[in-house]
Amino acid sequence: MNNVRINGIILITIGIATMYFLEDEKFDILSGIILGLGLGLTITGRYRKRKKF
């Protein structure tokens, strides 16, 4: 497992934790953004797109 996927899994756990521990509408939006970013990083496994030649 590379570092990008590990960071994605960490972001997913932080997003789930903020959803359960912080009960406010602002934090729900923030946890959704963090969850989406973590899911994207976990699936793709890289930060940038590949260069096309």
N, C-alpha and C positions, 0 to 999 in steps of 0.2 A: 504494500500500500504506500502510495507516495504522500508527500506532505500536504498537497492540495486536498486530497480526499480526507485526510485526518482533520484538517482545518474545517472542511465541510461538515464532518460529523460533530465536531465541537460546536459549530454554529447551530446545528440542528438541536443539540441538547440545550444550549443556551436559550434558543427560541422557545422550546417547550417549557423550560423552567420559568421564563418570564411570563408565559401565558398562564401558568398555574399559580405562581407566587404573587404576581402583581395584578391586582384587579382594577384596571382602569382602561378606558377606551384608547388613550394615547399609547399605552404599552401593548395593547392588542395589535395595533397597527405596526408598531416597532417589531414585535415578535413575529408577525407575518412576513415582514421584510427580511428579518434574519433567517427565518425558516426557508424562505424561497432562495435566498443566497446560498445557504448551506446545502440545500437540495441540488441546486445547480452545480455547485462545486463538487459535490459528491458524485454526481452522475458523469460530468464531463472529465474531471480529473486534471484540468489545466485552467490557467488564468486567461490566456489569450487565444485568439483564433490562429489557425495555421496560416502561414503565408502561402499564397498561390503564385506559382511561377508560370 
